[in-house]
């Protein structure tokens, strides 16, 4: 029975002729897939509430409750500093959980096989997950900036706010790529645990919870190989904070990390294809 289902699915996939669509119709398919992916995750309270509320709660605790006077840190204040670092933390969570957990679950349910049997453009499914992650990432960053300006005494010009938002949204792409790689190799039940085993140490060792200069000395060299460190440094540069390293170096590391993760995701995709049709 199982073999006949695989054969029928494979036949459906392989029998589809190459469909020619106008670019506008293809764009509409991508937009609709992204729209419904966003609505699906918005209605999943365990995802939408957690990825938005955790960074905000941390900001309230560490930036407002435990730091009511706005202590200085370098050339800026702690309330400004952690807008950048907790923004990075929020972007990582939205991207990793938005791609890895749902991809692993949908693989387990056979949803990807069904998608492959339809004439939908093959990359629309993955693009929708990345776009959804970027939307939630933008929401987290905007709320953090708003909270910092209203309650934390953060002074942020419009151009700097736009730069911070754009930097962190662009920086969500490497973690969305990591999520795709995890989603192809993790099982539906193990994916959330694996994400936390990666996500939380990355955050702690990159100076997102504790400023980099306060990290133990043995951790500081290790932080430089982590993508979360490089994204946080780009975000901190908006406030003239951080280690003041060249921005091009940070973007190069993030780009290389993205390509590595996409390569791993591709291997996972090919492995699934071989299991399905081999």
C-alpha positions in Angstrom: 0.0 0.0 0.0 2.7 2.4 1.0 4.8 1.6 -2.2 1.7 2.1 -4.4 1.1 5.5 -2.7 4.7 6.5 -3.4 4.5 5.3 -7.0 1.2 7.2 -7.6 2.7 10.4 -6.1 5.9 10.0 -8.2 3.8 9.5 -11.3 1.7 12.6 -10.5 4.9 14.6 -10.0 6.7 13.4 -13.1 3.7 13.5 -15.4 3.2 17.3 -14.9 4.3 19.0 -18.1 6.5 22.1 -17.6 3.9 24.7 -16.9 4.3 28.1 -18.6 2.8 31.0 -16.7 2.9 34.7 -17.1 5.3 36.3 -14.5 2.4 38.1 -12.9 0.5 34.8 -12.3 3.6 33.2 -10.8 4.1 36.2 -8.5 0.5 35.9 -7.3 1.1 32.2 -6.4 4.1 33.2 -4.4 2.2 36.0 -2.7 -0.8 33.8 -1.8 1.5 31.0 -0.5 3.3 33.6 1.7 0.0 35.1 2.9 -1.5 31.7 4.0 1.8 30.7 5.6 1.7 33.9 7.6 -1.9 33.4 8.6 -1.3 29.8 9.6 1.6 30.8 12.0 -0.3 33.9 13.3 -3.1 31.5 14.4 -0.6 29.2 16.1 -0.4 30.9 19.4 2.5 28.8 20.6 4.5 30.3 17.7 3.2 33.9 17.3 3.0 34.8 21.0 6.2 33.2 22.0 8.5 34.7 19.3 7.0 38.1 19.8 6.6 38.2 23.6 9.9 36.6 24.7 12.2 39.4 23.4 9.8 42.0 24.7 9.7 40.4 28.2 13.4 40.2 28.3 13.7 43.9 27.4 11.2 44.8 30.1 13.1 42.8 32.7 16.7 43.6 31.8 16.2 47.1 30.3 13.5 48.6 32.3 13.0 46.8 35.6 16.6 46.0 36.5 18.0 49.1 34.8 15.6 51.9 35.7 18.2 54.7 35.3 19.5 53.7 31.9 23.1 52.8 32.7 25.7 53.8 30.1 27.5 51.1 28.2 30.3 52.3 25.9 29.0 55.2 23.9 25.4 54.4 24.3 22.9 53.3 27.1 22.0 49.7 28.1 18.4 50.3 27.0 19.7 51.2 23.5 22.3 48.4 23.4 19.8 45.7 24.1 17.3 46.9 21.5 20.0 45.7 19.0 20.9 42.5 20.9 17.4 41.4 21.8 16.3 42.3 18.3 18.9 39.8 17.0 17.6 37.3 19.6 14.0 37.8 18.4 14.9 37.6 14.7 16.7 34.3 15.3 13.7 32.8 17.2 11.2 33.9 14.5 13.4 32.5 11.7 14.4 29.2 13.3 11.1 28.2 14.7 9.1 29.5 11.7 11.0 27.3 9.3 12.5 24.3 11.1 9.6 23.3 13.3 6.9 23.7 10.6 9.1 22.1 7.9 9.9 19.1 10.1 6.2 18.7 11.1 5.0 19.0 7.5 7.5 16.5 6.3 6.3 14.0 8.9 2.7 14.5 7.7 3.5 14.0 4.1 2.5 17.6 3.2 5.6 18.1 1.1 4.7 15.1 -1.0 1.3 16.5 -1.7 2.8 19.9 -2.6 5.2 18.2 -5.0 2.2 16.5 -6.7 0.6 19.9 -7.5 1.6 22.3 -10.3 2.6 25.0 -7.7 6.1 26.4 -8.4 8.5 24.2 -6.3 10.2 27.1 -4.5 7.0 28.9 -3.5 6.6 26.7 -0.4 10.1 27.6 0.9 9.9 31.2 -0.1 6.7 31.5 1.9 8.4 30.3 5.0 11.2 32.8 4.6 8.9 35.7 4.0 6.7 34.7 7.0 9.9 34.7 9.1 10.9 38.1 7.9 7.4 39.5 8.7 7.5 38.2 12.3 11.1 39.4 12.6 10.1 42.9 11.5 7.3 42.9 14.0 9.6 42.0 16.9 12.1 44.7 15.9 9.5 47.4 15.5 7.9 46.6 18.9 11.4 46.6 20.6 12.2 50.0 19.1 8.8 51.4 20.1 9.2 50.1 23.7 12.7 51.5 23.9 11.7 54.9 22.6 8.6 55.2 24.8 9.9 53.7 28.0 13.7 53.2 27.8 14.8 56.7 26.8 16.2 55.4 23.5 16.9 58.2 21.0 16.7 56.9 17.4 16.5 59.0 14.3 14.2 57.8 11.6 17.1 56.9 9.3 18.8 55.0 12.0 15.6 53.1 12.9 15.1 52.2 9.2 18.7 51.0 9.1 18.3 48.9 12.2 15.1 47.4 10.9 16.5 46.7 7.4 19.7 45.1 8.9 17.8 42.7 11.2 15.3 41.7 8.5 18.1 41.0 6.1 19.9 39.2 8.9 17.0 36.9 9.4 17.9 35.1 6.1 20.9 33.1 7.4 18.7 31.8 10.3 15.9 31.0 8.0 18.4 29.0 5.9 19.6 27.3 9.1 16.0 26.5 9.9 15.5 24.8 6.5 18.6 22.7 7.1 17.4 21.6 10.5 13.9 21.0 9.2 15.2 18.5 6.6 17.2 16.5 9.1 15.2 16.7 12.3 12.0 14.7 13.0 8.7 16.3 13.8 8.9 15.6 17.5 12.6 16.3 17.9 12.8 19.6 15.9 11.8 22.0 18.8 14.3 20.5 21.1 17.1 20.6 18.5 16.3 24.2 17.7 16.5 25.2 21.4 19.8 23.3 21.7 21.2 25.5 18.9 19.3 28.7 19.5 19.9 29.3 23.2 23.7 28.6 23.2 24.1 30.7 20.1 22.4 33.6 21.9 24.3 33.2 25.1 27.8 32.8 23.5 27.3 35.7 21.1 26.7 38.4 23.7 23.0 38.8 23.1 22.0 38.3 26.8 25.2 39.6 28.3 27.2 42.3 26.5 30.2 40.9 24.6 32.7 42.8 26.8 31.3 41.0 29.9 31.5 37.5 28.4 34.1 35.2 30.0 37.5 35.6 28.2 37.5 32.1 26.9 34.2 32.6 25.1 35.1 35.8 23.3 37.2 34.2 20.5 34.5 31.6 20.0 31.8 34.3 19.6 33.5 35.5 16.4 32.6 32.3 14.5 28.9 32.5 15.3 26.5 34.2 12.9 24.5 35.7 15.7 27.5 37.6 16.9 28.0 39.1 13.4 24.4 40.1 13.1 24.3 41.7 16.5 27.4 43.7 15.7 25.8 45.1 12.6 22.7 46.0 14.7 24.9 47.6 17.4 26.7 49.7 14.9 23.5 51.7 14.4 24.0 52.9 18.0 27.8 53.4 17.5 28.3 50.5 19.9 29.8 47.0 19.6 33.3 46.1 18.6 33.5 48.6 15.7 34.6 46.0 13.2 34.2 46.4 9.4 30.6 45.8 8.3 31.7 44.0 5.2 33.4 41.3 7.3 30.1 40.7 9.2 28.1 40.5 6.0 30.6 38.1 4.3 30.4 35.8 7.3 26.6 35.9 7.2 26.5 35.3 3.5 28.9 32.3 3.8 26.8 30.9 6.6 23.6 31.2 4.5 25.2 29.3 1.6 26.4 26.5 3.8 23.0 26.1 5.4 21.3 26.2 2.0 23.7 23.5 0.8 22.8 21.3 3.8 19.1 21.9 3.1 19.6 20.9 -0.5 21.2 17.6 0.7 18.3 17.0 2.9 15.9 17.7 0.1 17.7 15.2 -2.2 17.8 12.6 0.5 14.0 12.9 0.9 13.5 12.6 -2.8 15.6 9.5 -3.0 13.7 7.9 -0.2 10.4 8.8 -1.9 11.2 7.7 -5.4 14.2 5.4 -4.9 
